[in-house]
Amino acid sequence: MAAASLLAKTHRDALMIELDAQYPGYGFAQNKGYAATTGSDAHRAGLDRLGPCPAHRMSFKPLQRRLL
């Protein structure tokens, strides 16, 4: 089970790095790891400045509240 968790985290971290290159300004590369459930300060600032990008889950409740 621990190996699967490590693989999932490694995959997610790689995805965040790719998203950072594709959508600059959101700090995706810094918004990785286990504690990234609500986003880093840089990520939230990017959302405020740029609005959501196609990679954002519009069903995510904290994002919905932020956009209201």
Backbone bond lengths (Angstrom), bond angles and torsions (degrees), N, CA, C in turn:
res aa  C-N    CA-C-N  psi(-1)  N-CA   C-N-CA  omega(-1)  CA-C   N-CA-C  phi
1 M - - - 1.452 - - 1.535 111.09 -
2 A 1.318 116.77 -39.60 1.462 119.99 -179.67 1.521 111.04 -64.10
3 A 1.336 117.27 -35.54 1.462 120.08 179.53 1.528 110.61 -65.31
4 A 1.316 116.91 -40.49 1.471 120.63 178.65 1.521 110.32 -64.18
5 S 1.306 117.05 -40.34 1.461 121.09 178.44 1.522 111.04 -63.44
6 L 1.313 115.94 -42.37 1.466 120.20 179.10 1.530 110.72 -65.58
7 L 1.325 117.32 -41.40 1.468 120.61 177.84 1.526 111.13 -63.80
8 A 1.314 116.74 -41.12 1.465 120.14 179.25 1.521 110.69 -63.95
9 K 1.329 117.35 -43.01 1.466 120.59 179.39 1.532 110.56 -64.84
10 T 1.329 116.53 -42.88 1.463 120.61 179.42 1.523 110.87 -62.08
11 H 1.331 116.45 -42.27 1.464 120.86 178.35 1.531 110.61 -64.15
12 R 1.324 116.86 -44.92 1.469 120.49 -179.80 1.529 111.00 -63.45
13 D 1.316 116.73 -41.52 1.470 120.01 178.64 1.528 110.86 -61.44
14 A 1.343 116.94 -41.82 1.471 120.77 178.11 1.531 110.24 -64.22
15 L 1.323 116.77 -40.57 1.462 120.88 177.69 1.528 110.91 -62.31
16 M 1.318 117.45 -41.36 1.465 120.84 179.33 1.529 111.02 -62.87
17 I 1.320 117.10 -37.30 1.466 120.81 177.94 1.528 109.96 -66.47
18 E 1.339 117.25 -41.43 1.470 121.10 177.06 1.526 111.07 -63.78
19 L 1.326 116.94 -43.34 1.467 120.35 179.29 1.523 111.13 -64.13
20 D 1.329 116.99 -34.48 1.458 121.02 178.27 1.529 110.73 -61.99
21 A 1.328 116.36 -39.17 1.468 120.45 179.00 1.530 110.98 -72.57
22 Q 1.323 116.69 -35.97 1.462 121.37 -177.33 1.528 112.02 -77.58
23 Y 1.312 116.72 -36.14 1.467 121.73 -177.76 1.529 109.75 -127.43
24 P 1.334 117.48 77.15 1.471 119.39 -178.88 1.535 111.08 -66.18
25 G 1.291 114.67 152.32 1.454 120.39 176.31 1.519 113.86 104.78
26 Y 1.331 117.75 -10.79 1.461 120.98 -179.49 1.525 113.34 -100.96
27 G 1.318 117.13 -12.21 1.455 120.20 -178.46 1.524 113.24 68.00
28 F 1.340 117.27 32.61 1.458 119.93 -179.64 1.522 112.06 -55.35
29 A 1.330 118.51 -39.64 1.467 121.05 -177.03 1.523 111.43 -63.29
30 Q 1.310 117.70 -29.25 1.463 120.74 177.46 1.521 111.65 -88.32
31 N 1.320 117.41 -8.27 1.460 123.08 -176.89 1.526 109.12 -101.95
32 K 1.327 115.39 55.38 1.456 120.00 -179.26 1.519 108.70 -130.97
33 G 1.301 115.99 169.13 1.458 120.97 -179.68 1.512 110.95 103.63
34 Y 1.325 115.79 175.78 1.457 120.88 -175.50 1.526 113.71 -66.77
35 A 1.308 118.64 -29.29 1.462 121.44 -175.06 1.522 112.93 -90.11
36 A 1.312 118.00 14.34 1.466 120.94 -173.54 1.529 112.59 -93.58
37 T 1.318 117.67 35.55 1.459 119.47 -177.56 1.523 112.52 -77.79
38 T 1.307 118.70 -24.22 1.459 120.48 179.62 1.519 112.49 -114.13
39 G 1.311 118.10 -6.20 1.460 120.77 178.11 1.506 113.09 94.83
40 S 1.311 115.07 150.80 1.454 120.71 178.49 1.527 110.05 -80.19
41 D 1.316 116.14 168.37 1.471 120.60 177.08 1.532 110.65 -58.61
42 A 1.344 116.65 -41.78 1.468 120.37 -179.81 1.525 110.65 -64.68
43 H 1.317 116.65 -37.77 1.463 120.35 179.41 1.537 110.70 -66.72
44 R 1.306 116.30 -45.13 1.477 119.93 178.59 1.523 110.80 -63.56
45 A 1.327 117.78 -37.86 1.469 120.88 177.30 1.528 110.16 -64.92
46 G 1.332 117.44 -39.78 1.455 121.04 176.41 1.515 112.08 -62.60
47 L 1.316 116.76 -40.34 1.470 120.41 176.41 1.522 110.91 -62.53
48 D 1.317 116.41 -43.10 1.470 119.82 178.87 1.525 111.05 -63.38
49 R 1.313 116.65 -39.44 1.457 122.03 -176.13 1.532 112.40 -78.87
50 L 1.335 117.40 -42.67 1.459 121.81 -170.64 1.529 114.73 -108.31
51 G 1.331 116.14 -14.61 1.461 118.92 -172.40 1.519 109.12 76.97
52 P 1.324 117.97 175.80 1.459 119.79 -178.43 1.523 112.00 -72.45
53 C 1.328 116.18 152.49 1.468 122.28 175.10 1.533 107.48 -107.85
54 P 1.322 118.83 173.82 1.465 120.40 -179.02 1.537 114.57 -59.16
55 A 1.325 118.05 -20.17 1.465 120.63 -179.97 1.529 112.62 -78.21
56 H 1.317 118.10 -15.59 1.459 120.52 -178.21 1.527 111.08 -77.75
57 R 1.335 115.09 140.38 1.464 121.03 176.52 1.520 108.17 -85.33
58 M 1.304 115.76 108.77 1.463 119.79 -178.36 1.530 111.34 -69.01
59 S 1.333 118.07 -15.20 1.466 121.54 178.09 1.531 111.70 -82.91
60 F 1.342 118.08 -7.13 1.459 122.27 -179.15 1.526 108.74 -71.26
61 K 1.315 117.23 116.23 1.469 121.89 -173.14 1.537 113.59 -54.67
62 P 1.348 120.28 -45.67 1.470 118.34 178.39 1.532 112.66 -59.72
63 L 1.331 117.68 -33.33 1.459 120.21 177.20 1.519 110.10 -69.64
64 Q 1.310 117.63 -42.96 1.468 121.15 178.22 1.535 110.23 -58.98
65 R 1.322 116.95 -45.51 1.475 120.45 179.35 1.526 110.92 -63.11
66 R 1.328 117.25 -38.37 1.464 121.76 -178.75 1.524 111.63 -65.76
67 L 1.328 116.58 -32.98 1.462 120.95 -177.10 1.524 112.82 -83.13
68 L 1.304 117.42 -13.90 1.479 119.56 -179.81 1.502 112.61 -72.73
